[in-house]
Amino acid sequence: METLAIPLFGDDVAPRFCAADEFLVVPLERDGPGTARRTSVAGASWTERLSRLRAMGVTVLLCGGFNRQFLPLARGVGLRVESGLAGAAADLAAAYASGELERFRLARRLRGRRRRRRRRWDGRKDV
């Protein structure tokens, strides 16, 4: 049985993991999401937040944004991170349980180098 954690901004998914002072913790049962409870992590560091969530039995973290630098730390404590999500937290938990998480996913930015405008030899910008 999996348990989800969703960082909150009001009743919605927080745009960044580190910006949330409160998480919605939802156990998944055979027929869908179980009884959700809110838990506070105000003032806790990244490592403390991840450790607290794991101690509560959380196995999956659903969030808007998660710093790539801390992904190995999350995986190290046994959390699977799904980021790039937006919407109401309760709807997100139900979508995860039913396998429809993709409809809550934000469009991914293109990674890599940003394209720069090339300048002509005489200093004028290309059009």
C-alpha positions as CSV (number, residue, x, y, z in Angstrom):
1,M,0.0,0.0,0.0
2,E,1.3,3.4,-1.0
3,T,1.0,6.7,0.9
4,L,1.1,10.0,-0.9
5,A,2.3,13.4,0.4
6,I,1.4,16.6,-1.4
7,P,2.8,20.0,-0.4
8,L,0.0,22.5,0.0
9,F,-0.6,26.1,-0.9
10,G,-4.1,26.5,0.5
11,D,-6.0,23.5,-0.9
12,D,-3.9,23.3,-4.1
13,V,-0.5,21.8,-4.8
14,A,2.3,24.2,-3.8
15,P,4.3,25.4,-6.7
16,R,7.6,24.4,-5.0
17,F,8.3,21.7,-2.4
18,C,10.3,24.1,-0.3
19,A,7.5,26.7,-0.2
20,A,5.0,24.6,1.6
21,D,4.5,24.7,5.4
22,E,1.9,22.0,5.3
23,F,1.4,18.7,3.5
24,L,-1.6,16.6,2.7
25,V,-0.8,12.9,3.6
26,V,-3.1,10.4,1.8
27,P,-2.9,6.6,2.2
28,L,-4.1,4.7,-0.9
29,E,-6.5,1.9,-0.3
30,R,-7.8,-0.7,-2.7
31,D,-10.8,1.4,-3.7
32,G,-8.9,4.7,-4.0
33,P,-7.6,7.4,-1.7
34,G,-8.1,6.9,2.1
35,T,-8.7,9.5,4.7
36,A,-6.4,12.5,4.2
37,R,-4.7,14.4,7.0
38,R,-2.8,17.6,7.0
39,T,0.6,17.8,8.7
40,S,2.8,20.8,9.4
41,V,6.4,21.0,8.5
42,A,6.9,24.8,9.2
43,G,10.5,25.7,9.8
44,A,11.9,22.3,8.9
45,S,14.9,21.9,6.6
46,W,14.8,19.8,3.4
47,T,16.3,16.8,5.1
48,E,14.0,17.1,8.1
49,R,10.9,17.4,5.8
50,L,11.9,14.3,3.8
51,S,12.7,12.3,6.9
52,R,9.4,13.3,8.6
53,L,7.4,12.3,5.5
54,R,9.2,8.9,5.3
55,A,8.6,8.3,9.0
56,M,4.9,8.8,8.4
57,G,5.0,6.0,5.8
58,V,5.0,8.2,2.7
59,T,6.3,6.5,-0.3
60,V,5.3,9.0,-3.1
61,L,5.7,12.7,-3.1
62,L,3.5,14.6,-5.6
63,C,4.5,18.3,-6.1
64,G,4.7,21.3,-8.3
65,G,8.4,21.8,-8.3
66,F,11.3,19.9,-6.7
67,N,14.9,20.9,-6.7
68,R,16.9,18.4,-8.8
69,Q,19.8,18.7,-6.3
70,F,17.7,17.0,-3.6
71,L,16.4,14.1,-5.7
72,P,19.1,11.7,-4.6
73,L,18.3,12.6,-1.0
74,A,14.6,11.9,-1.5
75,R,15.4,8.6,-3.2
76,G,17.8,7.7,-0.5
77,V,15.2,7.9,2.2
78,G,12.8,5.9,0.0
79,L,10.6,8.5,-1.6
80,R,9.6,8.6,-5.3
81,V,9.1,12.1,-6.5
82,E,6.6,13.1,-9.2
83,S,7.0,16.8,-9.9
84,G,5.6,19.3,-12.5
85,L,2.1,18.9,-11.2
86,A,-0.6,21.5,-10.5
87,G,-4.2,21.6,-9.3
88,A,-6.3,20.8,-6.3
89,A,-4.5,18.4,-3.9
90,A,-7.5,16.2,-3.3
91,D,-8.1,15.8,-7.1
92,L,-4.4,15.1,-7.6
93,A,-4.6,12.2,-5.1
94,A,-7.7,10.7,-6.8
95,A,-6.0,11.0,-10.2
96,Y,-2.9,9.2,-8.9
97,A,-5.0,6.4,-7.5
98,S,-6.9,6.0,-10.8
99,G,-3.7,6.2,-13.0
100,E,-4.7,9.6,-14.5
101,L,-1.9,11.7,-13.1
102,E,-0.8,13.0,-16.5
103,R,-3.7,15.4,-16.9
104,F,-2.4,17.4,-13.9
105,R,1.2,17.6,-15.3
106,L,2.4,21.0,-16.4
107,A,4.2,21.2,-19.8
108,R,7.9,20.5,-19.3
109,R,10.4,23.2,-20.2
110,L,13.0,22.4,-22.8
111,R,16.2,21.6,-21.1
112,G,19.6,22.5,-22.3
113,R,21.1,25.7,-23.6
114,R,18.9,28.6,-24.3
115,R,19.0,29.8,-27.9
116,R,20.6,33.1,-28.3
117,R,20.0,35.4,-31.2
118,R,22.8,35.5,-33.6
119,R,24.2,38.8,-34.7
120,R,25.2,39.5,-38.2
121,W,28.8,40.4,-38.9
122,D,27.9,44.1,-39.0
123,G,26.3,44.0,-35.5
124,R,22.6,44.0,-36.6
125,K,20.3,41.3,-35.1
126,D,19.0,38.6,-37.3
127,V,15.3,38.8,-38.0
